[in-house]
Amino acid sequence: MDIEKISYTPEMVNGLHQSVMLYKALLDQAKKETDSIEKAYELADHVYQNMIRSAQ
């Protein structure tokens, strides 16, 4: 099976970087507000998914 190399534009790289930094900030805040890492990830996932849905 051949895998094609994908060319990423600077805009795509920037958008991905911004998404990662946003999720990191959400997770860091969730860690402060919850008593377990699992709950922190659940909270960060929930908030991130709602933000993505509302942007569409």
C-alpha positions as CSV (number, residue, x, y, z in Angstrom):
1,M,0.0,0.0,0.0
2,D,1.4,3.4,-1.0
3,I,1.0,6.3,1.3
4,E,1.0,9.7,-0.4
5,K,2.9,12.5,1.2
6,I,0.6,15.3,2.1
7,S,1.8,18.9,1.6
8,Y,0.7,21.2,4.3
9,T,0.3,24.9,3.6
10,P,1.6,27.4,6.2
11,E,-2.1,28.2,7.0
12,M,-2.8,24.5,7.7
13,V,0.2,24.3,10.0
14,N,-0.8,27.5,11.8
15,G,-4.4,26.3,12.2
16,L,-3.2,23.0,13.6
17,H,-0.8,24.7,16.0
18,Q,-3.6,27.0,17.2
19,S,-5.9,24.0,17.8
20,V,-3.2,22.2,19.8
21,M,-2.4,25.3,21.9
22,L,-6.1,25.8,22.6
23,Y,-6.6,22.2,23.7
24,K,-3.5,22.4,25.9
25,A,-4.9,25.6,27.6
26,L,-8.3,23.9,28.2
27,L,-6.6,20.7,29.6
28,D,-4.4,22.8,31.9
29,Q,-7.4,24.6,33.3
30,A,-9.4,21.4,33.6
31,K,-6.5,19.8,35.6
32,K,-6.8,22.6,38.1
33,E,-10.6,22.2,38.4
34,T,-10.8,18.4,38.7
35,D,-9.5,15.7,41.0
36,S,-8.3,13.2,38.4
37,I,-6.6,13.3,35.0
38,E,-9.4,11.3,33.4
39,K,-12.0,13.9,34.5
40,A,-9.7,16.6,33.2
41,Y,-9.5,15.1,29.8
42,E,-13.3,14.5,29.7
43,L,-13.9,18.1,30.6
44,A,-11.3,19.5,28.1
45,D,-12.7,17.2,25.4
46,H,-16.3,18.4,26.1
47,V,-15.4,22.0,26.0
48,Y,-13.2,21.7,22.9
49,Q,-15.9,19.7,21.0
50,N,-18.5,22.3,21.9
51,M,-16.3,25.1,20.7
52,I,-15.7,23.3,17.4
53,R,-19.4,22.7,16.9
54,S,-20.3,26.3,17.6
55,A,-17.7,27.5,15.1
56,Q,-19.2,25.5,12.3
